[in-house]
Amino acid sequence: MNDSLGNPGNLLLGIDIGTTGCKSVVFDANMNIAAESFREYGLIHCNGGFIEQDPGEWKEAVASTVREAVSGCGGSVGAIGISSQGITFVPVDENGRALGNAITWLDQRACEECGEMVRGLGARDIFHSTGKRPDAVYILPKLMWFKKNKPLVYEKTHKFLTAHDYILYMLCGRFATEHSLAAGSLAYDIHRMEWSREILEACKISMEKLPEILPSGTVAGVLGEEPAGSMGLNPGIPVSTGGQDQKCAAFGAGLSNGGIAVSLGTSAAITAVFDRPVLMEDMGIPCFPYIYGGKWVLEGFCSNAGGALKWFRDNVVPGKSYSGIDRDIGNDPAGALVSGGLLFMPNMSGTSTPEWYGGGGGGFIGLTLDSTPAQMAASIMEGVAFIIRGNILKMEACGSPVKEILVFGGGAGSNIWPEVIASVAGRTVMVPRTKETACAGAALMAGNSAGIFSLDEEGEYERLTGRERFSAVEPDMDARKFYDAKYMRFRDMQARIYGGG
């Protein structure tokens, strides 16, 4: 392995196409950040509650962020890896040109079609084949909606591509996806690790309109001359498949057996690694293939995490920064326990695992005329932490004992939130010093595929994602007693409000 930063071909480029923006990060061969760039883009809210995105903005954001990140070192990039939001997809023609907007994972237009799937195939059979309980969030019901409501565009579509696949084609001209992304379709057999012909035929969707599936870390091709010119890179650089952003982020943060990864972004993803597909009898938590090592993951979620805190910041304390919110909580003599008896239900855009309670809408319980913004903010952090604790307990019951929790994403930058999670869950929280774990995961896979390092060598993955890259947050045992009682109250109120209990 060549550790010299300046040697040609030794740098790694990780690209992450997120829900609200694109990040490109250049790493050296020791996975230290050399340069980075970010560009924000928006969502398109249409009539009927449809939520779409302009895929042209993905292309422009990738080109501009890569160009800025590699400025001065483009000739030293030896491999490119891609991470992206999952489930979001776009129809394209034979030349990879978009035939319309992308339909995002936030979009719920296909509830009727999801019901048709259930009536035709049975919810439990779908779950046992795909590892997912049927839900309108997934791609296949939306493809059914697309065929029904936009038949001419459906017929013209050569492939339906996720954001990862769309940018992969842009870079190297190959129509391909990756297993963790394909698994978010509800048309992927998690046991055979291939498209499910039986499900697709039952739903009358052509398998030929889906891309081939490659393992994460596969060199799909080399960077073409046109995209290379637009990004300030040399053509011919190997372009590697990466994966869905939550899996890439967990991998980039160093997740392995015996740990739990929590991504605190707009939503929260809670991920645990297993040696086999794990299908819960109550269908409580979805199962996906992992991006490395022939593993699988259970991935729970809280539909609103950072999104709820952002709503609070923008609407309750406009002009206040996140660090200012942290200070308000920390300056109270009660610290993180300032919330007292105030509860927050973070169901602002739907339900969360493992209960999947019906009914939308979140909110505060126990507001009084004496309630303060600091109490409200602390209760938001607690509500998300309670959802995380519930998912961890379910995962442990499936045979994944949790020693520590890796917490990353925007919320991990808080001085308070990791402390709350540690005390609510009663586990040490490890916060990586780099926030760019999704780009790091994609870059790790790219570096491995290009031979810059070998993750199969004993200890190499641990060296590149080692504990010296983390800061540890220990649970406060006095706070734990407070949170144990409050968690039980949260669970009771959650069941009463959303479960009809």
N, C-alpha and C positions, 0 to 999 in steps of 0.2 A: 504494500500500500504506500502511496506517495502522499506525504503529509504537507508538502510545500504549497502554500496558498497560491503562489504565483505561477506554478507550473500549468501549462495549457491542459485543459481537459480534466482538471482536478476539482472544479467547483460544481456544486449541485444546485439546480433550480427547482424549487417547489412552488407550484401555482395552486391557489385555492379559490374556486369560484363559489362564493357563499351566497346567501339569500339576499343580502343587502350590499355586497361589495366584493371586489376581487383583491386578493393579496398575492404578491409575488415576492419570494424571499430567496436570496442566494446564501448557501451554506458552504463552508469549507469541508474538507474531508473528515474533520473531527466534529462536524455538526454544530460549529459555531456560526452565528449569523454574520455574514460579510456585508450584506446590503438588503434593503427591503423597500417595497413601495405598495401603496394602497389606493384604490379608487372606488368611490361609492357609486351605486346606482339604485334605482327605485323599483317599486312594485307598481303594477298597473291594476287599479281597482275598477272593475267593470260592473255594468248593471247585473243584477241577480246575485251579487256577492262573489262573482268570479275574480280570481286573483292571478294575474299573468305577469310575464316579463318579456322584454325585448331582447332576444338572443344576440342582436347586433351589439347591444351594450356589453354583453359578455366578451365578445371579440375585441371591441375597442378597449375595454378595461384590461384584458390580458395583454394586448399589444403595448399599451401605454405603461402599465406597471412593470412589465418585463423590461421594456426599453429603459425605464428609469433605474430599475434595480441593477441591471447588468452594465450600466454606463461605466466605462473604464475597465470592465473585466469580462466583457462578453466573449472574448476569445478563449477564456479559461473555463467556460461551462462545458462539463463533460457528460451531463445527463439531465433530462427534464422529467419530472413526475407531476401528476395532476390529482388533486383532491377536489371534490365538488359537493354541493348540496345534493341530497338524494331525492328520488321520486319525481321531481320537476323534469319535464320532458318537452321536446320540440319536434314537430314534423319537418323532414327535409327531403329534397329531391335527390336525384342520382349524383348531383354535383355538390351535395352537402349544403345547398342553399335553403334557408329557413322558408317554410311555406306559411308562416304566421307566427304569432307570439308563442312563447313557451307557456305551458300550464304548470303552475307551481304546486309544490307540496302543501301549501296553505289552502289551496282551492278545494271546495267541498261540493262541486257541481254534480257529482256522479252518485248521489245517494240512491236515486231510483235504480240505477244500473247495478249498484252494489247489492241492492235487494234482489234483483234478478239473478245475480250470481248465487246468492244464498239459497234462493228457492230452487235453482237448477242443480246445484252441486252439494249444498249442505255446508253450514258454517264449520262444523267440526272436521269434515273431510278436507275442506280448503285449508284449515289450520294444520292438519297433520301432513299435508303435502308441502305447504309453503312456509310453515312456521309463523304465520300471521293470521290473526282473526280478521275476517273481511271488514274492510272499512273504506269509505269513499276517499280517504287520503291517498290511497295507493294508485298506481298507474293504470292497471288493467280496467277497473271500472270507468276511468276517464277515457280510455281508448274506446270502450263501448259507447260512451256518450259521444265521443268525437265521430265515430262511424255513423251514429244515428243522426247527429245534428249537423255535421259537415261532411256529407258523403263524397262530394267532389274532391275536397282536399284530402280526405282519407284515401281515395283511389289514386291520387297523384303522389301520395307520400311513398318515398322509397324506403326510408327508415324512420322510426321514432327513436330519438336519442336523448339521453340525459345530458345535463350541462357538461359533465366530464367527457362524454362521448362526442359531443358537438365540438369541443375545443380539441380533443384528440384528432378528430378529422381535420380541423383547421390546421393543426401543426404537421401532421404526417400523412393525411389522406387515406386513413383506414377507418371503416365503419366497425367499431368494436366497443364493447363495454367490459365491465369487470364484475365479478361474482357478488360483492357486497352491494353494488348498485342494482344489478339484475334482481337481487332478492327483495328489493323494495317495490317490485312490480305487481306482486300477487299472481304472477304467471311463471314463477321459478320454483322448480322442485328442489327443496333444500337437501334431500337425501341423494338424489342422482346428480345434483349440481348442474342442472341444465334447464332450458325452457321446458315448461310442462305442456306437452302437446295435447294432453287430455283436457286441461283447463282452457287452453286457447281455443281448441275446437269447440268446446261446449259454449264458449263465449263468442264464437264466430269472429275471432281476430286472427289474421294471418301471421304465422310465425316468420314468414319471409320479410315482414316489415320490421322485425326486431334485429338488432345487430348481433354479431357473433360474440360469445363470452370468452374473455381471456383471464387467466389468473392475474391478480395484482402483482406488479413487478415484472410484467412481461414487456419486452421491447416490442412495441407495436409497429414501429417504423422509425424513420429518421426525419429530422426537421427539413421541410421543403425550403426552396429558395425564396419564395414570395413571403411566407410568414417570417423567415429568418431576417429578411431585409426590413420588415416592418418593426421587428423587435430588437434590432441591433445585435443579432447573433450570427454565427457562422452556420451555413446549412450543413446537414449531415449529422447533427447531434442526435444520439439515441433518445427517443421519446417513449417513456414507460407508462403503462397503466398504473394508476394509483388506487383510488377507491372512494367510497362515500366519506364525507368529511368527518363524521363522528368516529368512524373506524380508523381513518388516517390520524386523527388527533389523538385517539387513545394509544395507537401504536407509537406515534411520535413522542408521547409523554412517557413511554416506557411500560405500558400495561402488559402484565404477564399473569400467569396463574397465581391466585392468592391475593389479587388486588381488585379494586373497583375504580373505574374512571368515571368522573363526573365532568361533563362539559357544561359550563355556565354561560350559555349564549342567550339569544332571544328566547329559546326554549332550553330545557336542560335534558341531556341524555345521560343515562346511567348504564354503564357497560361492564359486564363481567365475562371472562374468558373460560371456555370449557373445551374438553377434548372430544366432544361429540355434540351432535344436535340435541338440544334440550327443549322438549315440548311439554309445557305445563298443562296439567289436566284441566285447569280452569281457563286456559288460553290467556293468562294474565299478562305475560311479557313476550314480545316478539323475539324470534331467534333468527340470526343471520350468520352466514359464513364470515369468518374474520379475514383480514387481508394478509395474514402470514401464518406459516407453520402448520397448515392443515387443521386449524382450530375453528371453533364456532363461538359466537357471543350471544348472550341475552342482552337486549338493549331496551331498557325502560325509558320513559320520558315524562317530563312535566311540561305541559303545553306552553306554559308561560313561566319564565324565570327572569332573565334580564329584561324581557319584554314588559313584565309587570312593573319592574323598578323604573324602567324608562317612562312608562305611562305615568307613574307617580311623580317622577322628576318633571315631566313636561306639563302636567296638569294640576298638580298640587303645590309644587315648589318651583315654578318656572324661574329659570335663571340660575338655579342652584346646580352645582356640579356634583358628580358622583362622590368625589373626594369630600365635598362639603357635606353631603348626606352622611358619609362615614364619620366626619368630625362631630356632627350634631349628635349622633348616637354615642360615640365614644366620650363626648364631653359630659354626658349625663352621668351622675353618680352611680346609676344602676348599670352603666355600660350596655352591653348587648341585651341585657335583660330589661331594658327600659320599656319594652313592649307591655310588660305586665300581663293582664288578662286579655289583651286585644289579640284576636285571631284574624288571619287573612287566608282566604281560599283562592289559590292562583289559577282558577279555571276560566281565565278571561277570554280564551279562544278555543274552548273545548276541554275535554277530559284529559286525564293522565293515567298511566299505568300505576299499580297493577289492577286497580278496580274497574277502570273504564266506566265509571258512573255516567249515566246519561244526563243530558241537560247542560247547557252552557251558562256562562256568566260566573265571574268571581266576585269577591267582595270582602269587606271587613265585618267582623262580628264583635260587638262589644264596644263600639264607639260611644264616647260620652262627650259632654261639653268640655271636659278637661283633657281630652285626647290631643296629643301633639304630633306634628309631622315626624319627629324622631321616632315616636312610638309606632306610627304607621309604617315607616320605612323598615324598622326592625321586625315588625310582624310580617312584612312581605318576605324578608330573608328567611324568617322562621318557617313560613308556610311552604316555601320551596324546599327547605331542608327536611320538613316532615314528609313530603312526597319522596324525597331521596331516601330517607330512612325506611319507608315502607317498601320501596323497591329492593333495597339492600337485604332486608329480612327475607323477602321472597327468594332472592337469588341464593342466599345462604342455605335456605331450605332445599335447594336443588343441588347442593354439594359444592358450593364455592365459598369456603370460609374467608372472611374479609379481614385482613390484617391492617390495611391502610387504604385510604381513599386518595386517588390522584385527582386534584381539582384544577381545571384549566379553563380558558376562555375569558371573556371580558369580565365576568363576575369575580374571577379569581384575583383580579387586581384590587379588589376591596380589602381594606384592613379588617373589616368586621365579618363579612360573609363566610370566609373559610373557618373563622373561630366558631360561628354559629353552627355550621355543618359538623365540625369536629365534636362539639358538645352535644348536639342533637343525636348524632349517630354513635357517639362513644368510641370513635376511632381516630387515630392520628391522620391528619390531612397533610398531604404532600403537594406543594404548589411549585410547578416547574418555573425556573427563572425566565425561560422564554415563553411568551404567550402564543408563539406561532407554531403550535404543535401539529395542526393539520398540514401545513406546508412541510414541516419536519418529517411527518409520516410519509408523505408523497416523495420527498427527497431521499429518505432512507431506502424506499423501495427502488427508486431510480438508481441510487448509488450502488445498491446490491446488484441490480440487473446489468449495470455497465461495468462491473468488476472493480469499482473504485475502492470498495471494501466488501467483505463477505460476512453477511449476518449469520451464516451457518457455522462460522468459526466460534469455538467455545468462548463465551464471555464478550464477544464483539458487540452484540446488541446492548448488553449491560454497560459496556464502556462508552458507547455513543449516547446512551440515555441514562447515565448513572446517577446515583443519589446525590453526588456533589452538585448536580444541576438543580436541586430542589431546596426549598425551605420547608421546615416541618412546623405544623401547628398542632399542639396537643389539646385534647379535650379538657375543659374545666369541670372537675367533678362536682363542685357545688352547682354550677349551671346545669350539669347533667340531671340532677335531681329535679330541678325546676322544669326542664324540658321533658323529662319522662312523664310527668303529670300532665303537662300541656299537650304533649303528643297524643295521649289517650283522649283528651277532650277534643282535639282537632279531628281525630278519627271518628269519634262519636258524632260530631257536628257534620262532618263530611258525609257520613252515611245517612243522617237525617235529611240533609238538604238535597243531595244528589241521588241517594239510593232509596229514598222513601222509607228509611228505617225509623 
